[in-house]
């Protein structure tokens, strides 16, 4: 899948089949995320990969209010911000967002689905991820991605809006 097509057709997926995900595909997702740009090449991310059914179910209950999508997902990946690795202090959230977008686009290109579950700055989700996944105090849980083969493929949306484009100056 070419890059523009991946960007224009990627959608959030919230329902998954029972098909297993190959370990090599999970590795490819992580490699894509780690190829993201980061300030001063700091790469301030760490990843927790979850495939254990019991732990996925706990994430559903404790981190996402009982949301069924974690019960259906075959895996989940938590991107964590490691402030000690920031190239420039305070840029880590932007860096992790770049990694997250690469992760989502790679999933789509592989025929997998995922949806971005915000964790950072959402105290109940941060606490649940810390507890369930045993995070050290030195890292911050940034975003959680349930992963699986889509049970349904949402139609692409074309969101370009010329009214939001300002040329040369704000008008």
CORCORKA-V309526 format. One record per residue. RES is the residue in one letter. SS is DSSP state (h for helix, s for strand, l for the rest). PHI is phi in whole degrees, 0 to 359 (none if undefined). D_FIRST is the distance of its C-alpha to the first C-alpha in Angstrom with 1 decimal. Layout:
RES:SS:PHI:D_FIRST + RES:SS:PHI:D_FIRST
This chain:
X:l:none:0.0 + X:l:284:3.8 + X:h:299:6.6 + X:h:297:8.5 + X:h:298:6.5 + X:h:299:6.3 + X:h:296:9.9 + X:h:283:11.1 + X:h:247:10.2 + X:l:292:11.1 + X:l:223:14.6 + X:l:289:17.4 + X:l:246:18.0 + X:l:237:21.7 + X:l:217:22.2 + X:s:233:21.1 + X:l:277:21.8 + X:l:270:24.0 + X:l:297:21.4 + X:l:291:21.7 + X:l:256:19.1 + X:l:294:19.1 + X:h:303:20.7 + X:h:295:18.1 + X:h:293:15.3 + X:h:297:17.8 + X:h:297:18.4 + X:h:298:14.7 + X:h:299:14.8 + X:h:293:18.1 + X:h:297:17.1 + X:h:297:14.4 + X:h:299:17.1 + X:h:287:19.6 + X:l:272:17.8 + X:l:291:18.4 + X:l:288:21.0 + X:l:209:24.5 + X:h:301:27.9 + X:h:53:29.8 + X:h:54:27.2 + X:l:289:29.0 + X:l:49:26.1 + X:l:277:28.3 + X:s:252:26.2 + X:s:225:27.1 + X:s:229:25.3 + X:s:243:26.9 + X:s:259:24.9 + X:s:240:26.7 + X:l:234:26.4 + X:l:290:30.1 + X:h:302:30.7 + X:h:297:33.9 + X:h:290:32.4 + X:h:299:29.5 + X:h:295:32.2 + X:h:294:34.2 + X:h:299:31.4 + X:h:303:31.2 + X:h:287:34.9 + X:h:267:35.8 + X:h:257:32.8 + X:l:222:31.4 + X:l:57:34.5 + X:l:84:33.9 + X:l:303:30.4 + X:h:293:29.3 + X:h:297:25.6 + X:h:288:26.7 + X:h:289:28.7 + X:h:271:25.7 + X:l:298:23.3 + X:l:270:23.1 + X:s:201:22.9 + X:s:215:23.2 + X:s:232:22.7 + X:s:258:25.2 + X:s:269:24.5 + X:s:245:27.9 + X:s:264:29.3 + X:s:253:31.7 + X:h:303:34.0 + X:h:294:35.6 + X:h:258:32.4 + X:l:297:31.9 + X:l:291:31.8 + X:l:229:33.7 + X:l:305:35.4 + X:l:92:34.0 + X:l:263:30.5 + X:h:300:29.2 + X:h:295:28.0 + X:h:295:25.8 + X:h:298:24.5 + X:h:294:23.7 + X:h:296:22.0 + X:h:296:19.6 + X:h:298:19.0 + X:h:296:18.6 + X:h:294:15.9 + X:h:302:13.9 + X:h:302:14.7 + X:h:295:13.5 + X:h:293:10.1 + X:h:295:9.8 + X:h:301:11.3 + X:h:299:9.0 + X:h:297:5.9 + X:l:272:8.7 + X:l:83:9.9 + X:s:263:12.8 + X:s:237:14.7 + X:s:199:17.0 + X:s:214:19.3 + X:s:281:21.1 + X:s:253:24.8 + X:s:295:26.9 + X:l:238:29.5 + X:l:300:30.9 + X:l:69:34.0 + X:l:241:34.2 + X:h:311:37.2 + X:h:296:37.2 + X:h:289:33.6 + X:h:301:34.3 + X:h:296:37.4 + X:h:296:35.8 + X:h:297:33.0 + X:h:301:35.7 + X:h:291:37.8 + X:h:291:35.4 + X:h:254:33.4 + X:l:62:36.4 + X:l:289:35.1 + X:l:288:37.5 + X:l:295:39.2 + X:l:278:37.7 + X:s:243:34.1 + X:s:244:32.8 + X:s:293:30.4 + X:s:260:27.7 + X:s:206:25.2 + X:s:242:24.5 + X:s:235:21.3 + X:s:291:21.8 + X:s:227:18.9 + X:s:184:18.4 + X:s:278:16.7 + X:s:299:16.9 + X:l:281:20.1 + X:l:212:19.0 + X:l:253:15.9 + X:l:297:17.0 + X:l:292:16.4 + X:l:298:14.6 + X:l:241:17.3 + X:l:256:17.7 + X:l:254:20.1 + X:l:300:20.9 + X:l:222:24.7 + X:h:303:26.6 + X:h:295:29.7 + X:h:263:28.2 + X:l:256:27.9 + X:l:243:31.0 + X:l:256:31.4 + X:l:71:33.8 + X:l:219:35.7 + X:l:292:35.5 + X:l:230:36.8
